[in-house]
Amino acid sequence: MPELSARPSGNLERPTLDVPRLDTSSSFAKEAYSALKRAITAMDIYGHAGELRLDERRLSQDLGVSRTPIREAVTLLEQEGFVRTRPRRGIYVVKKTKREIVEIITVMAALEGMAARLAAERATDGEIAELHQLMDRFRSGNNERLDEYSDANIAFHQAIIRMSGCAFLADMTENLFIHMRAIRKITIHQENRAARSITDHLRIIEALECRDPDMAERLAREHTLGLAAHVEAHGDFLDKTREQGNAI
């Protein structure tokens, strides 16, 4: 099967880490950890062929703190699997293999299915209405708004988790989200997935409005498993970009 044209290209501009200056009135290491984690989550880590290296000195300057809290934050992020340190080479954002990504999506499908079930039982009418409004803007299927929909797609999935009202479930999905967000952002441009995504989302919302937890769970789970199947079939570029990065 031919590779999709939307796969990452080595010619794309390398992503940069957008980190805000820290509030030095609080714990430097804790603030550095939170700021770095947010910034890594926002990066398009699979849209670039090369490895993504973090410059400790630059981070220290950008965050307005010494290198000590930066190193403490990096240690925590490395324990969570977000970054890895290579002796004499530096700190790199972790990219998962195709197989690992498929496994992450499969686990996320189960968690999002449970979140949708709980949301059907617990979400307020106002929360469901807001979710409907988010999707209504894209009913026309205008491809010119694809980048805008990509952000809305991610917001939809975040909202389902939030609407579950289960803090433990939110905690479980937090560290998976960096890779889910990045994969959803790149695959939404492939094989008319945006149109299918909108249709799936509207069906999930309908199940929420009907307060049908069984249907909401099934639709949400199948929707995310569809992404796993897509990556399984078309995600060879994930291993290629990882190999190219390791060769740099």
Secondary structure, DSSP 8 states (H G I E B T S, - for coil): ----TTS-BTTS-----------TTS-HHHHHHHHHHHHHHHS-TTSBSS--EE-HHHHHHHHTS-HHHHHHHHHHHHHTTSEEEETTTEEEE----HHHHHHHHHHHHHHHHHHHHHHHHH--HHHHHHHHHHHHTTTT--GGGHHHHHHHHHHHHHHHHHHTT-HHHHHHHHHHHHHHHHHHHHHTTSTTHHHHHHHHHHHHHHHHHTT-HHHHHHHHHHHHHHHHHHHHHHTHHHHHHHHHHHH-
